[in-house]
Amino acid sequence: MESDIRQQIKNLIQREVVVATGCTEPGAVALAAAKAREVLGCMPDSTELLLSKNVFKNAMGVGIPGTGMVGLPIAVAIALCSGDSSRLLEVLTVPDEEVEKAKRWLANNGESIRIGLKDRCDDKLYIECTCRKGDDSATAIIAKRHTNFIHISHGEHVLYSDDVSSLNPESNCCSEPKLSARIVYDYATTAPIEELEFINETVELNSNAAIEGLKGYGLNTGRILMENAGGDIVHTVIARTVAASDARMDGCTLPVYSNSGSGNQGIACTLPVYEYGKAKGCSDEQITRALVLSHLTSIYIKRGIGRLSALCGIVNASIGVSCGIAYLHGGSYEQLCYSTKNMINTLAGMVCDGAKPSCALKMSTGLYSAFVSAELALHDKVVDSCDGLSEKDVDFSIRNLGRLGHDGMDQTDDMVLDIMTHKQN
């Protein structure tokens, strides 16, 4: 593989695998609010947020780090009182005294925050925040990626928009590399190891979140699984991984490395591969290459599904894990393709019903499937090409999964949101 193609792929991974604190949707909403308040230059009298249904859904029931509270109002309050937009997806990481300040402000000014759905919104990831003070106003809009500002204005003056590349940091990034299952495999397995070692940075932060999660967060999924692991390697690996999700979804303040805009996807792509590789005595190089394979496979599949979807993100992340596990066992490229197709026919249709503590349950389901699919693939067992979404060509199978998640489940998204907002509690 040519060095310039390798560099493009490395740049892509480094763009998609970044540090985030707390759930990325509330973080992105807080980022937009912090930017709008900075542009306004003072505390607003009112703040209006218009969100795509996917962002709205993913922000309703998730814990906000360090607050003991869930949902967007406290996230917006922290952003308005103490947010620094230069911190991107770590914007909600503020000292305890600033959290208390935001809580007091929210108690007295909560009615000044209005949150609703954006009408006729084509982007599944869309956040529009307008802060007003008297006759003055400022607007910040994020779309397509969680940190991608496409519009910032102060009153009638447009400071920048997505058609002004010099003012949009993400629009100047290197050209997007063309990916396929073969290219992903070749990059992860043949690139010089020193070019791949950056991926090992994901391990420490995500492992710290797992250690914290085992103390007991959310549904205690990880801790309960660990108590009943009985020394089984797979059970132990999955318990550690979902413990990190327990902590993150329940408002833990520890940062994690995310993948494709999701901390849970970053946790899933990292910890099972690393923990399993260590437990099986694999070399550092094998584990590094398996981590790259896991993360890049997930990125490749997610590009077809879209940043936010009615399809749970653990689907693409677990497929990445299945490839990483198969590789650690010495699996061939063909066997990794088998594992991918086995996973597609197992998890396709897993619905995203918002970010919340029970996401750890979905993660455990995806990861158990990853180990089963990899084991079958290593015995050269693969779903038939006439079954479900599967085709003979693995990239066509991945394309079919993308079509299902991006286009086929739009009405599912509407139904899920309607159910979530009309519960008889």
N, C-alpha and C positions, 0 to 999 in steps of 0.2 A: 504494500500500500504506500502511495506517494506521501512524502512528508507534509505537503500542504493540505492534503485530505485529512491526514491524521490531526493536524493542527485545528482544522475546522471542526472535527468531531470533538476534540478536547475542549475547544471553546464552547461548543454546544452543551457538553456535560457540565462545565463550570457555570454556565448560565442557568441551567436547570436544577442543579444540585447546590442549593444555597442555604445559609443559616436562617431559621425562622423561630420566633418565640410564640407559642400558642397557635391556635388554628389560623390558617392563612387567610380565610375570608374575613373574619373580624379584623385581622391585622391589616389587610388591604383597605378595608373601610376606614380604619383608624388612620392609615397613611393618607388617604384622600382628605380626611377631615383635618389632619395636622397641616397639610399643605395649604388648604383653603384658608385656615385660620392664620397661617404665616403670611400669606399674601394679603389678607385683610388688614393685618397689622395690629389687631386688638381682639379682645374677647367678643364674640358675636352676641347679638340679641336673639338671633334664631339661627338654626342650622337645619337644612333640609337635605335628606339623602334619598336618592332614587336609584334603585338597585335592580339588576336582572334577577329573575326568579331563582336562578341557581345560587347566586351569592346570598340572597335573602334566606333561602332554605338552609344553607350551610352555616349561617350565623345565628340561627334562632336559639339553639339549645346547647351550645358549646360553652365550656367554662372559659372565662377570661383570666389570663395569668395573674396570680397574686391578689385577686379581688374577692374570691369566694362567691362570685356572681356569674350569671350567664347572660348571653345576649349582647346586642349592639349598644344599648344606651350607655353602659359603663365604659365600653371600649371607646365610644365617641367622646365621652366626658374626659377620659384620660388624654385622648389626642388633643382636645381643645385646651385643656389645662396645662399639659406638660409635654405634649408630643413634639418630636423632632423628626421631620420627614426625611432627613438625611440618613436616619437609621433604618429606613425601608421596612422590612418585615419584622424588625425588632423594635418597632415604634412603641409597642406596649410595654416594653421593659423599662420601668421607671422605679425610683426608690419608693419604699413603703409610704413615706410621708406624702409623696405625690399621689399615690393611690387614694389615701385618705382625703386629700384635698379634692380629688376628682369626685369621690363619693359625696362629700359635703356639697359640692357644686351641683351635682346631679339631683340631690334631694331638694334643692331650692330652685333648680332651673330645668328639671327634666322635661317639662312641657314645651320648652323651647326647641327640643329635638323632634323632628318629624321624619319618619322613615316610611317609605312606600316603594311600590314597584314602578319601574320605568315602563311607560307605555310603548308598545310596538318596538321592543328592544331586540335587535338581531343578534347582538353579542351575548353569549352565555355568561361571560365574565364582564360585567359593566357596573361601575360605581360612579355616581355623580353626586358631588357634595357642594352645596352653596351655603356660605356663611354670610349673614347680613348684619350690619350695624347701621341703624338709621337708613339713610339713602345709599349707603355704600354697600358693596357686595364683592365677594370673590368666589370663584368656582374652580374646582379641580375635578377632572374626569380621568378615571383609570379604566382601561379596557384591554381585553385579550390576554394579558399577563398581569399577575398580581401587583407588580411594581411599575407597570408601563403607563405613564401619564400620556394621554393623547390630547389633552386640552387643559390649559390653565389661563384664567382671565381675572382681571381686576376691574370691576365695573364693565364698561364697554371695551376696555383695552385688552386685547388678546396677547398674552405674554408668549405663549407658544402653542402649537397644535401639531398633530401627527404629520402634517405635510411640510413641516419645517424641521428637516432632519438634524440640523445643527443644534436644535434645542430639545431634542428627544433622545436621551442617551441610548435607549435600546434600539433605535432605528438605524444606528451606525454600526451595529455589530456585524461581524463577518458574515459572509454568505452562508445560508443554511446548507449543510451537507445533505446529499441524497443518501438515505439509509435503506437498507434491506437486511433481512436476517443474516445473509452471508457477510455483508459489510460489517455489521455489528460483531459477528463472531470473529472475523479476521482482525478487526481492530483490537478487540479485547485479548486475543490469543497470540498475536504476532507483533504488536507495537513494542518498541523498546520499553522494558519495564520501568525505566526511570521516567518515561513520559506518562506513566499510569499511576505512579505512587501518590499523586495528589488525592486520589479517591480514598486513601486510608484516613484522611482527615475526618471523614464521616463517622468513623468508629467511636472515637472518644465521647463526642457529644451525645450520640444516640445511645451509647452504653450507659452513660450517666443517667439519662432519662429512664432507662430500664431499671437501674439500681434503685432510683427514687420510686418508680412505679411499684416495685415489689414491696414497698412499705405499706401500700394500700391506698388506691385511688379509684374513683368511679365504682364500677361493679366488682373491683378486685379480681378481674379475670386472670391476670397474670399471676398474682399471688396464690390464688386457689389452684390454678393449674400447676404451679411450682410445688405446692404442698403435696400434690398427688402425682408428681412426675415419676417417683420411684426409681430415679437414676436413668430413665430412658432418655437417650440423647435427643431424639426428635421432640419429644414432649417438653424437655427442659429448654431447648432452643426456642420453641414456640412460646413457652411461658415467659421467658425473658423478653421476647420481642413484644408481645401484646401488653406486657407490663408498662413498656414505654408509651404505648398508646393510651393505656389507662391514665397515666400521669398527664399526658399532653391534653387529652380531651377533658380532663377534670380541672384544668386551670393551673397546672404546674408551671413555675416560672423558668424552668430550665430550657435553654434553646436546643433545637435539634437541626440536623441537616435534612432539608426537604428534597423532594424530587417532583419536578413538573408542577410546582406550586403547592405541594401537599406534604406536610410533615409526616403524616401517617405513611404515605407512599415512600418517603425517604427512609423512615424507620424500617419498613418492611423490606426494602431493597438491600438494606445494610446488615442488620443484626442476624437474621437467620443464616446468611451466607458466611459471615465472619465467625459466628459462634459455632456453626457446624464444621467449618473448615478447621478451626482450632481443636474441636473435640475429636476430629478424625485424624489429627496429626498432619494436615496438609502443610506444605511449605508456605512461607510468606508470599512468594511470587504467585503460587497457585491461588491463594486467597485474594490477593490484589487483583489478579485477572478476573476471578469470579465476581468480585465486587463491581468491576467495570462492566462486565457482561450483564449483571443483574440490573444495574442502574440504566445502562444504555438501551437494553431491551425494553425496559419500562418506558423510557423516553420515546423510543421509536413507536411503540404501540399507542402511547398516549397522544402522539401527534395526529393519528387518524381519528381518535375518539373526540378530542378537543379538551381544552383545559378544564372545563366543568361540564358535567353531563349527568343524565339520569343513571348512568352506569357507574357503579361504585369504583373508585380509584384503586381499591385493593385488587381488582381484576388484573390490570396491567402490571401492577407491582408484583403480584404473586407469580405471574408468568415469568417476569425477570428472575425471581427467586428460583423457580423451577429450572431455568437454564443454568443459573449459577451452581445449584446443587448437582445437576447432571455433570457439569464440567468438573467439579471437584472429585467426582467419581471416575473421571477419565472418559466421560462420554464424548462421542464423536459429534461433528456438526449435524449429521443426519439424526442422531439421537436427541440432540437439543431441539431440532425441529419437531420431532415426535412429541417431546415434552410440551412444547408450545401448543401444538394442536390438541393434545390431551387436555390441557388447561382451558383452551378456548371452549371446548365442548363440555367442560365441567362448570365453569363460572359465568359463562355468558348469560346476561340477564339479571345479575345481582344488582339490585336497585340501591341507589344512593338516596337515603331518606334523611339527609342532613348530617352535619357534624355533631356528635354527641358522645357521651361516655361509652355507649354500647358499640361504637365503632370497633372496639377491641374484639368483640365477638366476630364481626365480619372478618377482621384480620386473621383471627385464629382459623376460621373456615378456609380462607384463601391459602394460608400457609400449610395446613394439613394437606390440602389438595395439591400444593406444589410438590411436597415430598412424595405423594402417591403417584403423581403424573411423571415425575422424574424417575421413580423406581420402575414403573412400567416401561418407560422409554429406554432405560438401560437394559431391559430385557427385549428390546425391539418390538414392543407392543404399542400400537398407535391406533387412534380412532380411524375408522374407514373414511375415505375421502367423500363418500356419499352421505355421511352422517352430519346432520345439522349444519353448522357454519363451516365445517372443515372442507378443504379442497386439497388436491394433491400438492399444490405449491403452497408452502407455508406463508409466503407473503400475501397470497390471495386470501388465505384463512385470516390473517391479521387484518387485511382490508375489510373483510366481511364483519369482523368484530367492530372495527371502526365505524362502519356504516350503521350497525345496530345501535352503538352508543351515541353517535353524533346525530343521526337523522331518525332512526326508527323508534327511539324512546322519547321523543318530544312530548307526546301526549301523556306518557307515563310521568314525566316531570310535572306537568300541569296537575295531574291527579294527586301525586304525592304532596305537592304544595297545598292543594285544596284540603286534603285530609289533615295535614299538619296545622293548618290555620283554622280549622273548624272542629276541633276535638271537643267532645262533651265531657270535659273535666270539671 
